[in-house]
Amino acid sequence: KLQLGYSHDVDLDVPEGLTVETPDQTTIIISGIDRQSVGQFAAEIRRWRKPEPYKGKGIRYSDETVVIKETKKK
């Protein structure tokens, strides 16, 4: 179960051959033998809450950098 800011928890079934660990509240580690299935499952998790461009909130990969847009100035 993941709490992603929705009114309900998000339940995802872990595919066979993958292990998912959460060392702390904001980190998810997905590991397995098949690199394609690891990436596919990571993309499924990320699809629920993509990083938004103004504050950078959301689920991102460890090596990903989010370009923050500038807000309108008065």
N, CA, C and O atoms as a CHARMM CRD file, in Angstrom:
* protein
*
  296
    1    1 LYS  N      0.83700  -1.18600   0.00000 PROA 1      0.00000
    2    1 LYS  CA     0.00000   0.00000   0.00000 PROA 1      0.00000
    3    1 LYS  C      0.87500   1.24000   0.00000 PROA 1      0.00000
    4    1 LYS  O      1.85900   1.32600   0.73500 PROA 1      0.00000
    5    2 LEU  N      0.50700   2.18500  -0.82400 PROA 2      0.00000
    6    2 LEU  CA     1.23000   3.44300  -0.89300 PROA 2      0.00000
    7    2 LEU  C      0.27600   4.58400  -0.58600 PROA 2      0.00000
    8    2 LEU  O     -0.86200   4.58900  -1.05400 PROA 2      0.00000
    9    3 GLN  N      0.72900   5.53600   0.18700 PROA 3      0.00000
   10    3 GLN  CA    -0.05500   6.73400   0.46300 PROA 3      0.00000
   11    3 GLN  C      0.53100   7.85000  -0.38700 PROA 3      0.00000
   12    3 GLN  O      1.61000   8.36700  -0.09800 PROA 3      0.00000
   13    4 LEU  N     -0.19500   8.21400  -1.44200 PROA 4      0.00000
   14    4 LEU  CA     0.33600   9.14800  -2.42600 PROA 4      0.00000
   15    4 LEU  C     -0.41900  10.46600  -2.46200 PROA 4      0.00000
   16    4 LEU  O     -0.32800  11.20100  -3.44500 PROA 4      0.00000
   17    5 GLY  N     -1.15700  10.77700  -1.41400 PROA 5      0.00000
   18    5 GLY  CA    -1.85900  12.04700  -1.37400 PROA 5      0.00000
   19    5 GLY  C     -3.28100  11.97600  -1.88500 PROA 5      0.00000
   20    5 GLY  O     -3.95600  13.00300  -1.96400 PROA 5      0.00000
   21    6 TYR  N     -3.75000  10.80400  -2.22900 PROA 6      0.00000
   22    6 TYR  CA    -5.13900  10.64200  -2.63500 PROA 6      0.00000
   23    6 TYR  C     -5.98600  10.35100  -1.40500 PROA 6      0.00000
   24    6 TYR  O     -5.45400  10.15900  -0.31100 PROA 6      0.00000
   25    7 SER  N     -7.29900  10.32000  -1.58200 PROA 7      0.00000
   26    7 SER  CA    -8.18600  10.03400  -0.46600 PROA 7      0.00000
   27    7 SER  C     -8.16100   8.55300  -0.09000 PROA 7      0.00000
   28    7 SER  O     -8.71500   8.16100   0.93700 PROA 7      0.00000
   29    8 HSD  N     -7.52400   7.73900  -0.91400 PROA 8      0.00000
   30    8 HSD  CA    -7.43600   6.30300  -0.66200 PROA 8      0.00000
   31    8 HSD  C     -5.98400   5.85300  -0.82100 PROA 8      0.00000
   32    8 HSD  O     -5.18300   6.51800  -1.47900 PROA 8      0.00000
   33    9 ASP  N     -5.66000   4.71700  -0.21000 PROA 9      0.00000
   34    9 ASP  CA    -4.33200   4.13000  -0.39100 PROA 9      0.00000
   35    9 ASP  C     -4.27100   3.44300  -1.75100 PROA 9      0.00000
   36    9 ASP  O     -5.27600   2.92700  -2.24000 PROA 9      0.00000
   37   10 VAL  N     -3.10600   3.43800  -2.34900 PROA 10     0.00000
   38   10 VAL  CA    -2.91100   2.81100  -3.65400 PROA 10     0.00000
   39   10 VAL  C     -2.32200   1.42600  -3.42500 PROA 10     0.00000
   40   10 VAL  O     -1.24200   1.29400  -2.84800 PROA 10     0.00000
   41   11 ASP  N     -3.03400   0.39000  -3.87900 PROA 11     0.00000
   42   11 ASP  CA    -2.56600  -0.98600  -3.75300 PROA 11     0.00000
   43   11 ASP  C     -1.96600  -1.42700  -5.08100 PROA 11     0.00000
   44   11 ASP  O     -2.62200  -1.35400  -6.11900 PROA 11     0.00000
   45   12 LEU  N     -0.72800  -1.88300  -5.04600 PROA 12     0.00000
   46   12 LEU  CA    -0.06600  -2.40100  -6.23800 PROA 12     0.00000
   47   12 LEU  C      0.43600  -3.80600  -5.94400 PROA 12     0.00000
   48   12 LEU  O      1.03000  -4.05500  -4.89500 PROA 12     0.00000
   49   13 ASP  N      0.19500  -4.72400  -6.87500 PROA 13     0.00000
   50   13 ASP  CA     0.69300  -6.08700  -6.73500 PROA 13     0.00000
   51   13 ASP  C      2.11500  -6.14900  -7.27800 PROA 13     0.00000
   52   13 ASP  O      2.37200  -5.74700  -8.41300 PROA 13     0.00000
   53   14 VAL  N      3.03500  -6.65400  -6.46600 PROA 14     0.00000
   54   14 VAL  CA     4.43400  -6.76800  -6.87600 PROA 14     0.00000
   55   14 VAL  C      4.56500  -7.97200  -7.80500 PROA 14     0.00000
   56   14 VAL  O      4.16900  -9.07700  -7.43500 PROA 14     0.00000
   57   15 PRO  N      5.11400  -7.77600  -9.00900 PROA 15     0.00000
   58   15 PRO  CA     5.28400  -8.90200  -9.93300 PROA 15     0.00000
   59   15 PRO  C      6.24200  -9.95100  -9.37100 PROA 15     0.00000
   60   15 PRO  O      7.07600  -9.66500  -8.51200 PROA 15     0.00000
   61   16 GLU  N      6.09900 -11.15700  -9.87500 PROA 16     0.00000
   62   16 GLU  CA     6.95200 -12.25900  -9.43200 PROA 16     0.00000
   63   16 GLU  C      8.39800 -11.99300  -9.84800 PROA 16     0.00000
   64   16 GLU  O      8.65200 -11.55500 -10.97000 PROA 16     0.00000
   65   17 GLY  N      9.32800 -12.25300  -8.96500 PROA 17     0.00000
   66   17 GLY  CA    10.73700 -12.05600  -9.26500 PROA 17     0.00000
   67   17 GLY  C     11.28100 -10.70600  -8.83600 PROA 17     0.00000
   68   17 GLY  O     12.47900 -10.45400  -8.96400 PROA 17     0.00000
   69   18 LEU  N     10.42100  -9.83300  -8.33000 PROA 18     0.00000
   70   18 LEU  CA    10.86300  -8.51600  -7.87200 PROA 18     0.00000
   71   18 LEU  C     10.74200  -8.42900  -6.35900 PROA 18     0.00000
   72   18 LEU  O      9.84700  -9.02900  -5.76500 PROA 18     0.00000
   73   19 THR  N     11.64200  -7.68100  -5.74300 PROA 19     0.00000
   74   19 THR  CA    11.53200  -7.39000  -4.31800 PROA 19     0.00000
   75   19 THR  C     11.45300  -5.87800  -4.15800 PROA 19     0.00000
   76   19 THR  O     12.16800  -5.12800  -4.82100 PROA 19     0.00000
   77   20 VAL  N     10.57100  -5.44900  -3.26500 PROA 20     0.00000
   78   20 VAL  CA    10.36700  -4.02500  -3.01600 PROA 20     0.00000
   79   20 VAL  C     10.67000  -3.76000  -1.55700 PROA 20     0.00000
   80   20 VAL  O     10.12200  -4.41600  -0.67200 PROA 20     0.00000
   81   21 GLU  N     11.54600  -2.79500  -1.30500 PROA 21     0.00000
   82   21 GLU  CA    11.91800  -2.42400   0.06100 PROA 21     0.00000
   83   21 GLU  C     11.65400  -0.93500   0.25000 PROA 21     0.00000
   84   21 GLU  O     11.76700  -0.14900  -0.69100 PROA 21     0.00000
   85   22 THR  N     11.30300  -0.55800   1.47100 PROA 22     0.00000
   86   22 THR  CA    11.13800   0.85200   1.81100 PROA 22     0.00000
   87   22 THR  C     11.96600   1.15200   3.05100 PROA 22     0.00000
   88   22 THR  O     11.47900   0.98300   4.16900 PROA 22     0.00000
   89   23 PRO  N     13.22600   1.60000   2.87300 PROA 23     0.00000
   90   23 PRO  CA    14.07700   1.89400   4.02300 PROA 23     0.00000
   91   23 PRO  C     13.55700   3.06400   4.85400 PROA 23     0.00000
   92   23 PRO  O     13.74300   3.08700   6.07100 PROA 23     0.00000
   93   24 ASP  N     12.91300   4.02800   4.21500 PROA 24     0.00000
   94   24 ASP  CA    12.26100   5.10600   4.95800 PROA 24     0.00000
   95   24 ASP  C     10.99400   5.50100   4.21200 PROA 24     0.00000
   96   24 ASP  O     10.65500   4.90200   3.19100 PROA 24     0.00000
   97   25 GLN  N     10.29700   6.50700   4.72200 PROA 25     0.00000
   98   25 GLN  CA     8.98300   6.84900   4.18000 PROA 25     0.00000
   99   25 GLN  C      9.03100   7.39000   2.76200 PROA 25     0.00000
  100   25 GLN  O      8.04100   7.29300   2.03700 PROA 25     0.00000
  101   26 THR  N     10.13500   7.94700   2.35700 PROA 26     0.00000
  102   26 THR  CA    10.18400   8.59800   1.04900 PROA 26     0.00000
  103   26 THR  C     11.03600   7.85700   0.02700 PROA 26     0.00000
  104   26 THR  O     11.28800   8.39000  -1.05400 PROA 26     0.00000
  105   27 THR  N     11.48100   6.65800   0.33200 PROA 27     0.00000
  106   27 THR  CA    12.34000   5.90700  -0.58300 PROA 27     0.00000
  107   27 THR  C     11.73800   4.53300  -0.85200 PROA 27     0.00000
  108   27 THR  O     11.31400   3.83500   0.06900 PROA 27     0.00000
  109   28 ILE  N     11.70600   4.15700  -2.12900 PROA 28     0.00000
  110   28 ILE  CA    11.25900   2.82500  -2.53200 PROA 28     0.00000
  111   28 ILE  C     12.38800   2.20600  -3.34600 PROA 28     0.00000
  112   28 ILE  O     12.84900   2.80400  -4.31800 PROA 28     0.00000
  113   29 ILE  N     12.83700   1.01700  -2.96000 PROA 29     0.00000
  114   29 ILE  CA    13.88900   0.32000  -3.69100 PROA 29     0.00000
  115   29 ILE  C     13.27400  -0.91400  -4.34000 PROA 29     0.00000
  116   29 ILE  O     12.73600  -1.78800  -3.66000 PROA 29     0.00000
  117   30 ILE  N     13.36300  -0.97000  -5.66800 PROA 30     0.00000
  118   30 ILE  CA    12.83900  -2.10100  -6.43200 PROA 30     0.00000
  119   30 ILE  C     14.03400  -2.83700  -7.01000 PROA 30     0.00000
  120   30 ILE  O     14.86900  -2.23400  -7.68400 PROA 30     0.00000
  121   31 SER  N     14.12400  -4.13800  -6.75100 PROA 31     0.00000
  122   31 SER  CA    15.24700  -4.90700  -7.28400 PROA 31     0.00000
  123   31 SER  C     14.74200  -6.23700  -7.82100 PROA 31     0.00000
  124   31 SER  O     13.71200  -6.75500  -7.39000 PROA 31     0.00000
  125   32 GLY  N     15.48900  -6.77000  -8.76800 PROA 32     0.00000
  126   32 GLY  CA    15.13500  -8.04000  -9.37000 PROA 32     0.00000
  127   32 GLY  C     16.14100  -8.40200 -10.44500 PROA 32     0.00000
  128   32 GLY  O     17.04000  -7.62200 -10.76000 PROA 32     0.00000
  129   33 ILE  N     15.98000  -9.59200 -11.00700 PROA 33     0.00000
  130   33 ILE  CA    16.91300 -10.07400 -12.02100 PROA 33     0.00000
  131   33 ILE  C     16.62500  -9.43300 -13.37400 PROA 33     0.00000
  132   33 ILE  O     17.55100  -9.03000 -14.07800 PROA 33     0.00000
  133   34 ASP  N     15.35300  -9.33600 -13.74300 PROA 34     0.00000
  134   34 ASP  CA    14.95000  -8.82700 -15.05300 PROA 34     0.00000
  135   34 ASP  C     14.87300  -7.30100 -15.02500 PROA 34     0.00000
  136   34 ASP  O     13.99000  -6.73100 -14.38500 PROA 34     0.00000
  137   35 ARG  N     15.79500  -6.64800 -15.71700 PROA 35     0.00000
  138   35 ARG  CA    15.86400  -5.19000 -15.69800 PROA 35     0.00000
  139   35 ARG  C     14.61500  -4.55600 -16.30900 PROA 35     0.00000
  140   35 ARG  O     14.17200  -3.49900 -15.85900 PROA 35     0.00000
  141   36 GLN  N     14.05000  -5.19400 -17.32500 PROA 36     0.00000
  142   36 GLN  CA    12.86800  -4.64800 -17.98000 PROA 36     0.00000
  143   36 GLN  C     11.67400  -4.64100 -17.03200 PROA 36     0.00000
  144   36 GLN  O     10.93000  -3.66100 -16.99500 PROA 36     0.00000
  145   37 SER  N     11.47400  -5.71300 -16.26400 PROA 37     0.00000
  146   37 SER  CA    10.33300  -5.76600 -15.35100 PROA 37     0.00000
  147   37 SER  C     10.52400  -4.81700 -14.17100 PROA 37     0.00000
  148   37 SER  O      9.54600  -4.28900 -13.64200 PROA 37     0.00000
  149   38 VAL  N     11.78100  -4.59000 -13.74700 PROA 38     0.00000
  150   38 VAL  CA    12.04700  -3.61300 -12.68600 PROA 38     0.00000
  151   38 VAL  C     11.66000  -2.22000 -13.16800 PROA 38     0.00000
  152   38 VAL  O     10.99100  -1.47300 -12.45400 PROA 38     0.00000
  153   39 GLY  N     12.08200  -1.87500 -14.37700 PROA 39     0.00000
  154   39 GLY  CA    11.74900  -0.56700 -14.93500 PROA 39     0.00000
  155   39 GLY  C     10.26700  -0.40000 -15.17800 PROA 39     0.00000
  156   39 GLY  O      9.72200   0.68600 -14.98100 PROA 39     0.00000
  157   40 GLN  N      9.60500  -1.47000 -15.60800 PROA 40     0.00000
  158   40 GLN  CA     8.16700  -1.41400 -15.85900 PROA 40     0.00000
  159   40 GLN  C      7.39700  -1.17100 -14.57200 PROA 40     0.00000
  160   40 GLN  O      6.46700  -0.36400 -14.54800 PROA 40     0.00000
  161   41 PHE  N      7.77600  -1.86200 -13.50200 PROA 41     0.00000
  162   41 PHE  CA     7.08300  -1.69200 -12.22700 PROA 41     0.00000
  163   41 PHE  C      7.36400  -0.30400 -11.64400 PROA 41     0.00000
  164   41 PHE  O      6.47500   0.31100 -11.05600 PROA 41     0.00000
  165   42 ALA  N      8.59300   0.18900 -11.80400 PROA 42     0.00000
  166   42 ALA  CA     8.91700   1.54200 -11.34100 PROA 42     0.00000
  167   42 ALA  C      8.09500   2.57700 -12.10100 PROA 42     0.00000
  168   42 ALA  O      7.65900   3.57000 -11.51900 PROA 42     0.00000
  169   43 ALA  N      7.88200   2.35400 -13.38400 PROA 43     0.00000
  170   43 ALA  CA     7.07000   3.27100 -14.18200 PROA 43     0.00000
  171   43 ALA  C      5.60700   3.22500 -13.74900 PROA 43     0.00000
  172   43 ALA  O      4.92700   4.25100 -13.76800 PROA 43     0.00000
  173   44 GLU  N      5.11200   2.04300 -13.35800 PROA 44     0.00000
  174   44 GLU  CA     3.73700   1.92900 -12.86700 PROA 44     0.00000
  175   44 GLU  C      3.54900   2.73200 -11.58600 PROA 44     0.00000
  176   44 GLU  O      2.53600   3.41000 -11.41800 PROA 44     0.00000
  177   45 ILE  N      4.52500   2.65700 -10.68300 PROA 45     0.00000
  178   45 ILE  CA     4.43500   3.42100  -9.43800 PROA 45     0.00000
  179   45 ILE  C      4.49600   4.91200  -9.74200 PROA 45     0.00000
  180   45 ILE  O      3.73000   5.69700  -9.18300 PROA 45     0.00000
  181   46 ARG  N      5.40200   5.29600 -10.62200 PROA 46     0.00000
  182   46 ARG  CA     5.59500   6.71400 -10.93800 PROA 46     0.00000
  183   46 ARG  C      4.37800   7.30100 -11.63600 PROA 46     0.00000
  184   46 ARG  O      4.10400   8.49400 -11.49900 PROA 46     0.00000
  185   47 ARG  N      3.64700   6.48200 -12.38000 PROA 47     0.00000
  186   47 ARG  CA     2.47700   6.96300 -13.10600 PROA 47     0.00000
  187   47 ARG  C      1.40900   7.52900 -12.17200 PROA 47     0.00000
  188   47 ARG  O      0.61900   8.37800 -12.58500 PROA 47     0.00000
  189   48 TRP  N      1.37500   7.07500 -10.93200 PROA 48     0.00000
  190   48 TRP  CA     0.37700   7.55800  -9.98100 PROA 48     0.00000
  191   48 TRP  C      0.62000   9.00100  -9.55900 PROA 48     0.00000
  192   48 TRP  O     -0.33400   9.73600  -9.30500 PROA 48     0.00000
  193   49 ARG  N      1.88800   9.41900  -9.48100 PROA 49     0.00000
  194   49 ARG  CA     2.18000  10.78000  -9.01100 PROA 49     0.00000
  195   49 ARG  C      3.47500  11.26000  -9.66800 PROA 49     0.00000
  196   49 ARG  O      4.55400  11.15100  -9.08500 PROA 49     0.00000
  197   50 LYS  N      3.35700  11.79000 -10.88600 PROA 50     0.00000
  198   50 LYS  CA     4.53800  12.28100 -11.60300 PROA 50     0.00000
  199   50 LYS  C      5.03200  13.57100 -10.95200 PROA 50     0.00000
  200   50 LYS  O      4.24100  14.29400 -10.34600 PROA 50     0.00000
  201   51 PRO  N      6.32200  13.87200 -11.06700 PROA 51     0.00000
  202   51 PRO  CA     6.82700  15.13000 -10.51200 PROA 51     0.00000
  203   51 PRO  C      6.19700  16.31600 -11.23800 PROA 51     0.00000
  204   51 PRO  O      6.21600  16.39100 -12.46600 PROA 51     0.00000
  205   52 GLU  N      5.64200  17.23700 -10.46100 PROA 52     0.00000
  206   52 GLU  CA     5.00200  18.37600 -11.09700 PROA 52     0.00000
  207   52 GLU  C      6.02600  19.49100 -11.29900 PROA 52     0.00000
  208   52 GLU  O      6.96100  19.60900 -10.50700 PROA 52     0.00000
  209   53 PRO  N      5.87400  20.31200 -12.34100 PROA 53     0.00000
  210   53 PRO  CA     6.95100  21.20200 -12.76200 PROA 53     0.00000
  211   53 PRO  C      7.15400  22.45600 -11.91700 PROA 53     0.00000
  212   53 PRO  O      8.17400  23.12600 -12.08100 PROA 53     0.00000
  213   54 TYR  N      6.23800  22.80100 -11.02700 PROA 54     0.00000
  214   54 TYR  CA     6.37100  24.05500 -10.29500 PROA 54     0.00000
  215   54 TYR  C      7.00100  23.88300  -8.91800 PROA 54     0.00000
  216   54 TYR  O      7.76100  24.74600  -8.47800 PROA 54     0.00000
  217   55 LYS  N      6.70000  22.79700  -8.24100 PROA 55     0.00000
  218   55 LYS  CA     7.30800  22.55300  -6.92800 PROA 55     0.00000
  219   55 LYS  C      8.20300  21.32300  -6.92100 PROA 55     0.00000
  220   55 LYS  O      9.04100  21.17600  -6.03200 PROA 55     0.00000
  221   56 GLY  N      8.03900  20.44100  -7.89800 PROA 56     0.00000
  222   56 GLY  CA     8.85700  19.23900  -7.96800 PROA 56     0.00000
  223   56 GLY  C      8.34000  18.10400  -7.11200 PROA 56     0.00000
  224   56 GLY  O      9.02800  17.09800  -6.94100 PROA 56     0.00000
  225   57 LYS  N      7.13200  18.24600  -6.56600 PROA 57     0.00000
  226   57 LYS  CA     6.56600  17.17500  -5.75200 PROA 57     0.00000
  227   57 LYS  C      6.16600  16.01000  -6.64400 PROA 57     0.00000
  228   57 LYS  O      5.76500  16.20200  -7.79200 PROA 57     0.00000
  229   58 GLY  N      6.27800  14.81500  -6.11400 PROA 58     0.00000
  230   58 GLY  CA     5.87900  13.63000  -6.85800 PROA 58     0.00000
  231   58 GLY  C      6.91400  12.53500  -6.73100 PROA 58     0.00000
  232   58 GLY  O      7.89800  12.67100  -6.00400 PROA 58     0.00000
  233   59 ILE  N      6.68100  11.44900  -7.44500 PROA 59     0.00000
  234   59 ILE  CA     7.59600  10.31000  -7.41700 PROA 59     0.00000
  235   59 ILE  C      8.57700  10.47300  -8.56400 PROA 59     0.00000
  236   59 ILE  O      8.17800  10.64400  -9.71600 PROA 59     0.00000
  237   60 ARG  N      9.86600  10.42000  -8.24400 PROA 60     0.00000
  238   60 ARG  CA    10.89100  10.52000  -9.27900 PROA 60     0.00000
  239   60 ARG  C     11.90800   9.41600  -9.08400 PROA 60     0.00000
  240   60 ARG  O     12.03200   8.84600  -7.99900 PROA 60     0.00000
  241   61 TYR  N     12.63800   9.12000 -10.16000 PROA 61     0.00000
  242   61 TYR  CA    13.70700   8.13900 -10.08700 PROA 61     0.00000
  243   61 TYR  C     14.89300   8.74900  -9.35100 PROA 61     0.00000
  244   61 TYR  O     14.99300   9.97100  -9.24100 PROA 61     0.00000
  245   62 SER  N     15.78900   7.90900  -8.84700 PROA 62     0.00000
  246   62 SER  CA    16.90100   8.40900  -8.03400 PROA 62     0.00000
  247   62 SER  C     17.86300   9.27700  -8.84300 PROA 62     0.00000
  248   62 SER  O     18.46000  10.20400  -8.29700 PROA 62     0.00000
  249   63 ASP  N     18.02200   8.99200 -10.12800 PROA 63     0.00000
  250   63 ASP  CA    18.95700   9.76700 -10.94100 PROA 63     0.00000
  251   63 ASP  C     18.27700  10.85600 -11.76000 PROA 63     0.00000
  252   63 ASP  O     18.91700  11.47400 -12.61100 PROA 63     0.00000
  253   64 GLU  N     16.99800  11.10000 -11.52100 PROA 64     0.00000
  254   64 GLU  CA    16.23500  12.05800 -12.30300 PROA 64     0.00000
  255   64 GLU  C     16.31800  13.45300 -11.67900 PROA 64     0.00000
  256   64 GLU  O     16.24800  13.60400 -10.46000 PROA 64     0.00000
  257   65 THR  N     16.46700  14.45600 -12.52500 PROA 65     0.00000
  258   65 THR  CA    16.39700  15.83500 -12.05400 PROA 65     0.00000
  259   65 THR  C     15.17500  16.48300 -12.68200 PROA 65     0.00000
  260   65 THR  O     14.93700  16.34200 -13.88200 PROA 65     0.00000
  261   66 VAL  N     14.40700  17.18900 -11.87700 PROA 66     0.00000
  262   66 VAL  CA    13.19500  17.83700 -12.34500 PROA 66     0.00000
  263   66 VAL  C     13.51200  19.31300 -12.56300 PROA 66     0.00000
  264   66 VAL  O     13.99200  19.99300 -11.65700 PROA 66     0.00000
  265   67 VAL  N     13.24200  19.79900 -13.76300 PROA 67     0.00000
  266   67 VAL  CA    13.45600  21.21000 -14.06000 PROA 67     0.00000
  267   67 VAL  C     12.25900  21.97900 -13.51300 PROA 67     0.00000
  268   67 VAL  O     11.12300  21.75500 -13.93100 PROA 67     0.00000
  269   68 ILE  N     12.52000  22.88000 -12.58100 PROA 68     0.00000
  270   68 ILE  CA    11.45600  23.64700 -11.94300 PROA 68     0.00000
  271   68 ILE  C     11.15300  24.87600 -12.79700 PROA 68     0.00000
  272   68 ILE  O     12.04900  25.65200 -13.12600 PROA 68     0.00000
  273   69 LYS  N      9.87300  25.04300 -13.15200 PROA 69     0.00000
  274   69 LYS  CA     9.46300  26.20700 -13.92300 PROA 69     0.00000
  275   69 LYS  C      9.34000  27.41000 -13.00000 PROA 69     0.00000
  276   69 LYS  O      9.09600  27.26900 -11.80200 PROA 69     0.00000
  277   70 GLU  N      9.50900  28.57600 -13.56700 PROA 70     0.00000
  278   70 GLU  CA     9.35900  29.79700 -12.79200 PROA 70     0.00000
  279   70 GLU  C      7.88400  30.18400 -12.78200 PROA 70     0.00000
  280   70 GLU  O      7.20500  30.08400 -13.80400 PROA 70     0.00000
  281   71 THR  N      7.39100  30.62600 -11.62700 PROA 71     0.00000
  282   71 THR  CA     5.99100  31.02600 -11.52200 PROA 71     0.00000
  283   71 THR  C      5.82100  32.44600 -12.03100 PROA 71     0.00000
  284   71 THR  O      6.79600  33.17500 -12.21300 PROA 71     0.00000
  285   72 LYS  N      4.56900  32.83300 -12.26100 PROA 72     0.00000
  286   72 LYS  CA     4.28600  34.18900 -12.72600 PROA 72     0.00000
  287   72 LYS  C      4.60800  35.19000 -11.63100 PROA 72     0.00000
  288   72 LYS  O      4.35800  34.93700 -10.45200 PROA 72     0.00000
  289   73 LYS  N      5.15400  36.30900 -12.02000 PROA 73     0.00000
  290   73 LYS  CA     5.46600  37.37600 -11.07400 PROA 73     0.00000
  291   73 LYS  C      4.44300  38.49100 -11.24400 PROA 73     0.00000
  292   73 LYS  O      3.98200  38.76600 -12.35200 PROA 73     0.00000
  293   74 LYS  N      4.09700  39.12300 -10.13700 PROA 74     0.00000
  294   74 LYS  CA     3.13000  40.22600 -10.21900 PROA 74     0.00000
  295   74 LYS  C      3.78800  41.49700 -10.69000 PROA 74     0.00000
  296   74 LYS  O      3.12400  42.52600 -10.81600 PROA 74     0.00000
